[in-house]
């Protein structure tokens, strides 16, 4: 309680996040925004009758406008509230190419450093900073010292707008508005002017050059099993993005160029000296767009990949195996990708003749399509099956993998998945592409 006035006092209210909202260019707060922000802040139990909420920035931004975070201060409808408004707040930004870096946002020009709100009143305060020169692509933003979830922002670097800068200068000269009554669309406080950043984009060093450009590709797992013969199987796979473009929606060839490497081994882990039975080395280079923007009543999202792939087992003589392929791989997501949904991903390829001398009849057993079908949820079980049909007779294979998050079994501190696998058909390894067998395994998956 405030001893001098007898009114409740709240220096820092409970914090809540409002869903993304686009504020009009005139910086007017709508009645809906105001009521929604206040209701979210008051919906969370708190020892005081006041709240501070953060209006989440839009999911897409450009460098023609500054980086902005808006704090909404609101008093209880029945009681007044007092707030200290900081001069600055800090956020951290990363696009994965650099470690999270702090960015200091300054309170808008003319905004008060203390607010005394009557019952039912609210006031929005904007904090601004120029976008760092290195920032581009999909950025993750964390607001420091506030217990809120990080947000993702797609930033397009499209130069600096003189017009927007002139507007910011003009607004900064205006006096700050007074507190705004709930239910009345009052004008938000003016925006602080900012200058365009210098062209000083840093070159990533050895510690950060790879972090944002590497990402998962194929599943990563280790499993052991038996069909009378013990044979472990493990795989790891990563892809590397050559260029992070200024526009995340770019469809340029270089902007979407990836290198990938996958290695899958069969390991006779219980035999004397634990020899590797066979290993497939699979480098690839390809063009990849994770979301083409194409939708239909059937599928909600479509990605596209096309490129050149190599696969070999590194052997000499009669055990040497290798192929080169040109491939196209569209992927359709059917249903809500945040919950249980179906994924269909056919990889259609053509064998380059220069690399078929070690296994000239491989298409008889493997065919020309790998059909991946997945069903499951990102936070629960997932069943992924790859089907192959050879061109000869009924040759082919089925390779199915069921995964389930360890966090569901042992708590949220756990990562990874329990992995159950079954293979039946020809060519689990490149060495034995023309030999049929089956095997079941259990293991641990690190990525699926």
N, C-alpha and C positions, 0 to 999 in steps of 0.2 A: 504494500500500500504506500501511496505517496503521503507522507506525514503532513505536509503543508496544505494539501488540497483535499485529502481524504479520498482521492480517486485512485483506482487501481493503476499501477504503472507496469509497463512491459517494455524493457529495453530491447530484447530480441525475442520476437514471437516464434511460435511453432512454425515450421517450414513445410510447405507443400508444393507440389509441381502441378501446373495446369497443362493440359494437352496442348500441342502446338497450335498457335494462333497467329494469323497474319494481321498486323496492325496497318490501317490505311496509311498512305503516304503522308497525309496531313497530320498524322500522329494523334488522331482522335481515338479515345477509348470508347468502345461501344457499351451500351447498357448491359448487353449479354456478357461481355468480357468482365465487367466489373462485378456483376452478381455472381458469375461462376467463380472468379478468383476468391471472392469473399466467402462463398459457401464452402469451397474446398478448405480454405484456411480454418474456418470455424468447425468443420466436420471432424477435425482431428482433436481428440481430447487434449486439453492443455491446462496448466494450473492458472493461467491468466486469460482474460477475455479479449485477446487481441491476436493478430496473426500477421505473418510475413510470408507471402507466396512469391514464387518465381514464375514469370510468364516465359515459358520455353520459347526459344527463338525458332523461326521457321526452319524446316528441314532442308531448304535450299537457300543459298545466299550467293551474292556476288561481291566482288571487291569494289563495286561502285558505291556500296554502303558500308559503314563501319561495323565491326563486331559489336554487338549490343546485347546486354542482359538487363531485364527490367524487374525491379523489385516492387511488389504491390503491398503496401502497408494498409491494414484495415482494422478498424475498431469494432468491438462487439456491438451489435444493434442496441443493446441495453446499457452499455457502459462506455465511457471514453477510454482512450489509450494513448500512451506516450511512447515515442520511439526515437532512438538515436540513429541517424542515417550516416553510414560510413562515407568517408571521402573517396575511398577506392575499394574495389573488390578484386579478387584474383581468380582467374580461371586457368586451367591447363589445357593445352591443345596438343594433339598428335594425329598424324595421318599414318602412323606406323613406320614412316621413313625416318623419323627422329623420335627420341624419347619424349615423354610429355614435358612440354615447356610452359612455364608460367607466362601469362599475359595479364597485365594490370589494366583494369578498366576504371576510368575516372568518372565520378559523379557529374552529371550534366551541369552546365553553367546555370547559375541562379537557383539551383535546387537547395532547399534548406538542409541544415545539418541536424535539425531536431524537428520532430513532428508531434504536435498535440492534436489529436483527432477527437472530435465529438462522437458520441454514440452513433453508430451507423455510417460514419464517414470513412473514406479511403483516399489514398494518395499513391500515385505511381511515380517511381524515380528510375530514370534510365542511366545506365553506366555504359560508357563507350570507349572504344580503342580502335585504332587502325588494324586491319588484318596483317599479321606478320608476312613478310615477303615469301617465306618458305611454305606457307600454308596453301594447300591445294588438294583437290580430290575429296575423299570422304574423311572428314575430321571427327574425332571424338573429343567432346568438350566436357570437362568436369569443373563445377563451381566449387572452389576451395572454401572450407569452413562451413559449408552448408550440406546437410544430409539429404542430398538428392541424387538420383541416378544420373549417370552420364548420358549425354545426348549425342546423336550423330547428325552432322551437317554436311551436305554436299556443296562445296564451295567452288564456284566458277571464277577463274581469274580472267576478267575481260577488260582490263584497263581501269583507269580512274576517270570518273565522271566529273567534269568541271561544273556542270549544272547542279549535281547533288552537293558538291562542295560549297557552291554559292548559297544554296538553300540552308545548309548547316550553319554557315557564317551568319546569315540573316536571322536564323532562329536563335542563335546563341546571344544575339543582342537584345532579344526580347526578355521582359521580366518573367520570372517563374510564376506559374499559376498557383493559386491557393489550393487548399485541400478541396477535394471533390466529393460531393454528396452522392451516396449510393442511390442509383436510380436516375441520376442526372448525367448526361453525356458531357462531361467537362473536357476541356482541352488538356492534353498531356504536356508536361514540362518540355521546354525546348531542348534540342539536341546540341551537344557540344561540337564545335568545329574541329576538324582534324585535317591533317596534311597527308598527301599520298606517300606511302612508304618508299624508301630508296630501293633501287634495284641492287639489293645485296643478298640475293638468295644464297645460303650457305651450301657448300658441297658436303654431303654426308661423309663422316670419317669412317674408319674401319669398324668402330663400335656400333654405328647406326646405319651404315650403307645397306645392310642386308635385311634389317628388321622389318621394314614396311613393305619390301618388295617380295619377300618370301611368304608363301601361304600354302595351305594344305592343298593336295591334289587328289590322289587316290587314297583309299583307306590305309591306315597304318595299324599293324597288329602283330601279335606273336601268339601262335597256337600250337598245341601238340595233340596228336591223335594216332589212331591205329586202324588198320584193316587186316590185321594179322602181322603186318610189318609196321613198326613204329616210324613215323616220319613227321617231324615238326615243319611248320611253314610260317614264314614271317615276311613282312613287306613294309617298306617305308617309301614315302612319296612326297615331293614338294614341287612347287612351281615358282618361277621367278618372273616378276614383271619388269620389263626393260625400262619403260617410261611411265611416270605418273603425270597424266596430262593436266593442263590448266582447266579443262572442262571435263568433269567426270562423265558426261554423256557423249564424249567424243567417240566417233566410229572410225577414226583414222587407223590405218594399218599399224603404224609404229606405236600409237597410243594404246593399242590392245595386243601387243606382241608379248608372248610368254615363252620361256624355256622351262621345261619340266624334266624331272628325273624320277623314275620309279625303279625299285629293285625288289624282286621277289625270289626267295630262296626256299628250297626244300632241304631239310637238314636231318640227316640220320643221327639224331642227337644221342642215341643210346649205343651206337656201334663203337667199336674200338677206334680211338682217336677222334670220334664224333665228326666224320667227314660230311661235307656238303654234297648232297646228291646232285643237285643242279641249281644254277642261279641264272635268272633272266635279268639282263641290264636293258633298261628301256628309256633312253633319252628321247625327247620330243621338242619340236618348235611349232608353235601354232598361234593362230589369231583367235581371240576369245572375247565374246561379249556376254557378260552374265545375265543381262536383261535386254532383249532386243526391242522391248516395248510392244511386241505383237501379242495380242490376246484374242480370245474367241469365247463363245459360250461353253466350250469344252475345257480349255486350259486357261489358267490365270497368268502364267508367266512362261516365257520361252527364252532359252539361252542358245548360243551357237558357238561351235568350235570347229576349226578346220586347220589342218597342217600336215606336217611330215613327221613320221615316227620310225624309230629303229628299235629292233629287239634282237639280242644275241645272247649266247650263253658263255662266251669267252673261252670256248674249248678249241682244240686243234684236232686235225685228222677226222676220223669217222664220227666223232661225237660233236663236231662243230655244227652249230645251228645259227642261222641269222635270217632276218627278213627286214625289208624296208617297205613302208606303206605310205600312201597318201590317204588321208581320212577326212571325213566330215561327221560331226556329231551334234545334232540338235538335241535339246532336252526340253521336255514339256512338264510343267508342274500343274497337276490337276487337283484343285481343291485349295483350301486355305493352308499356305505354307507354314503358318505358325502352329498348326495342330496336325491331326492325322490327315495325310494326303498321299496321292499317288504320283510317282515320278516315272516317266518313260524316256529312255535315253538310248537310241540306237546309234552305234558307231559303225559307219559304213566305210569300207576301205578297199584299196586296190594295191596289190602286191607289185612292187617294182621288180622287173625281171632280173636286174643285175645282182640281186641278193638271194635268189631262190635256188642256187646250185646245191646248197647243203640240204635242202628240203623241198625239192621241186613239186611234190604232191601235197604240200601242206593245206591247200585249199580243200582237198578231199575230206579232211578231218576237221578243219577249223571254219571253213566257209569264208564269207566276205562281210559278215555282220556280227558284232557283239551286241546283243539286246539286253540292256540293263533295265530291270523293273524293280522299283522300290516302293514300299508302303510303310508308313509309320509316322511318328511325331518327333520333332526336334528334342523334346524333353521326356521321351518315353522310348518304347521299343521300336525297332525298325528291322524289317526284313528286306534284304537286297539280293536279287537273283540275276545272274548273268547267263544267258542262253546263247549257245552256238549251234549252228546246223551246217555240217559239211556238205559238199556238193556230191559226195559219193554215198550211196546207200542211205542208211540212217545214222551215219557217223555224226558226232557232235558231242556236246557236253552241257552239264548243268552245274553251276557253282553258286551255292546259296549261303548267305551269312545272316545270322540273327544277332542283333546287338541290343543291350539294355544298359542304361546308365548306372554306374556304381553308386552315384549319389542317391539314387532311389532306394538302394539297398542299405547303404552304410552312412548316409548323411551327406550334407552339401559340401563338406570339406574334401570329398573324394572326387577325383576326375577319372575320365576314361569310361570304358564300357566292358561288360562281360561279353565274350564273343563265342558264338557257336557256329561251326561251319560244316558243310557237307559238299563233297565233290563227287561227281559220277560222270565218266565219259572219257574222251580222248584228250590228251594234251594238257594235263595240269602243269607240266613243265615243258619247255621248248624241246628239251632233249628227247622226251618221249611223246612227241606230238601225235604219233601214229600207234600208241599203245593205250589200251583202255584199262581203267581201274576205278575204284571208289575208295573213299576214306572220310571219316568223321573226326572232327577236332573240337577242342575247347581251349579258350585262351583269353587274352586281354587285348582290347583294342584301344588305341590312343586317339584315333580319329576315324570317323566312318563316312 
